[in-house]
Amino acid sequence: MTTFATIFVAELGDKTQLAGADRADSRKPWVVFAGSSLALVSTSLLGVIFAEFLCNFISPDIMKKVAAVAFVIMGVLIYFEKL
């Protein structure tokens, strides 16, 4: 439930969701839905597989800290329009 809620909230208003909404005005919105759903599932699968692989070498606590720092850096770069 926590994973669902986190991903659901994170994806609302995301650029990819807005792009999907833009495409949904086509004549086949269910095809757009299927394509965007498959894309999200595929990227989530890759993320989980990659994280599982990394957890063999790096502790999950370190991974969380590195991810947090990376998000802060990306946020700052986006704020100053450098990314």
C-alpha positions as CSV (number, residue, x, y, z in Angstrom):
1,M,0.0,0.0,0.0
2,T,2.8,2.4,0.9
3,T,4.6,1.7,-2.5
4,F,1.3,2.3,-4.4
5,A,0.6,5.6,-2.5
6,T,4.2,6.9,-3.0
7,I,4.2,6.1,-6.7
8,F,0.7,7.3,-7.3
9,V,1.3,10.7,-5.6
10,A,4.7,11.1,-7.3
11,E,3.3,10.5,-10.7
12,L,0.4,12.9,-10.4
13,G,1.3,16.0,-12.4
14,D,4.5,14.5,-13.6
15,K,5.6,15.5,-17.1
16,T,5.0,12.0,-18.4
17,Q,1.4,12.1,-17.0
18,L,0.8,15.4,-18.7
19,A,2.2,14.0,-22.0
20,G,-0.2,11.1,-21.6
21,A,-3.1,13.4,-21.0
22,D,-2.1,15.4,-24.1
23,R,-2.1,12.1,-26.1
24,A,-5.4,11.0,-24.6
25,D,-7.3,13.5,-26.7
26,S,-6.6,11.3,-29.6
27,R,-9.3,9.0,-31.0
28,K,-7.9,6.0,-29.0
29,P,-7.5,7.0,-25.4
30,W,-7.5,3.4,-24.2
31,V,-4.5,2.7,-26.4
32,V,-2.8,5.7,-24.7
33,F,-3.7,4.3,-21.3
34,A,-2.4,0.9,-22.2
35,G,0.9,2.3,-23.5
36,S,1.5,4.6,-20.6
37,S,0.6,1.8,-18.1
38,L,3.0,-0.6,-19.8
39,A,5.8,2.1,-19.7
40,L,5.3,2.7,-16.0
41,V,5.3,-1.0,-15.2
42,S,8.4,-1.6,-17.3
43,T,10.4,1.2,-15.7
44,S,9.3,0.1,-12.3
45,L,10.4,-3.4,-13.1
46,L,13.8,-2.2,-14.2
47,G,14.1,-0.1,-11.1
48,V,13.3,-3.0,-8.8
49,I,15.7,-5.4,-10.6
50,F,18.5,-2.8,-10.5
51,A,17.9,-2.0,-6.8
52,E,17.9,-5.7,-6.0
53,F,21.2,-6.2,-7.8
54,L,22.7,-3.1,-6.0
55,C,21.5,-4.3,-2.6
56,N,23.9,-7.3,-3.0
57,F,26.8,-4.8,-2.9
58,I,25.5,-1.7,-1.1
59,S,23.4,-1.4,2.0
60,P,19.9,-0.1,1.5
61,D,20.5,2.7,4.0
62,I,23.4,4.0,1.9
63,M,21.2,3.7,-1.2
64,K,18.4,5.8,0.5
65,K,20.9,8.5,1.4
66,V,22.5,8.6,-2.1
67,A,19.0,8.8,-3.6
68,A,18.0,11.6,-1.3
69,V,21.1,13.6,-2.1
70,A,20.6,13.0,-5.8
71,F,17.0,14.3,-5.6
72,V,18.0,17.4,-3.7
73,I,20.7,18.1,-6.3
74,M,18.3,17.6,-9.2
75,G,15.8,19.8,-7.4
76,V,18.3,22.6,-7.1
77,L,19.4,22.3,-10.7
78,I,15.8,22.4,-11.9
79,Y,15.1,25.4,-9.7
80,F,18.0,27.3,-11.2
81,E,17.0,26.0,-14.7
82,K,20.3,24.2,-15.2
83,L,18.7,20.8,-15.9
